[in-house]
């Protein structure tokens, strides 16, 4: 499973490969990592509470309430995609995406 450290390192390597390793884009990578952690927290909350959960109204009655983590996870995910777009990173532009496990003698 990916960790925020591995993700940050991967994004920074992509910036370096593009010749775009500057403070502005490093800051966006930090923003991406913060949002990644928030999205993971939202996912954990959804696993714990579910998409909806029972709450108690001011009148003392139980009712089903939408879990706000569902909406928040989507918002974080969209913003993360926007950051990747801003950085010009996609599956078509990734450098060294095959990783170290590739046998370069094949082909």
Buried (B, 14 or more C-beta within 10 A) or exposed (E): EEEEEEBBEBBBBBBEEBEBBEEEBBEBBEBBBEBBEBBBBBBEBBEEBEEEEEEEEEEEEEEEEEBEBBEBBEEBBEBBEEBBEEBEBEEEEEEEEEEEEEEEEEE
